[in-house]
């Protein structure tokens, strides 16, 4: 069933005016919708990689401490035990 209404809208990808037949239509074509979707997924993936990288960077100073000579030599003094 086709819609009888014609709505002038602006494509979110090309920013051209087009005639939509539904209120929920945001893009003038399937190609524009696909390109916008791919860009959105790509940006989400980049953000998740950046978060993962920042978490790794936060944990690296702890790894750096393990390699210091004084910590190897005197690190057992800082360990506490519950044994009497």
Residue, then its C-alpha position, 0 to 999 in steps of 0.5 A: x500500500x502506498x502513501x498518498x501524502x507527500x512531505x518535503x524533507x531534507x536528506x540528512x546525508x546529501x542535505x537536498x530536499x526530497x519528497x518523502x511518503x512517511x514521517x519517519x523517512x530521513x534519507x532520500x535513498x537507500x544509498x544515503x541511508x546505508x552510507x549514514x549507517x556505515x559512518x555511524x557504525x564506524x564512529x562507534x567502533x572508533x570510540x570503543x577502540x579509543x576507550x579500550x586504548x585509554x584503559x590500557x594506558x591507565x594500566x600501563x604505569x602499574x606494569x611499569x612498576x613491576x620492572x623497577x629494581x627497587x620494587x623487586x628488591x623491597x616489594x615483599x616488605x609492602x605485602x601484608x599477610x593475615x597470618x599471625 
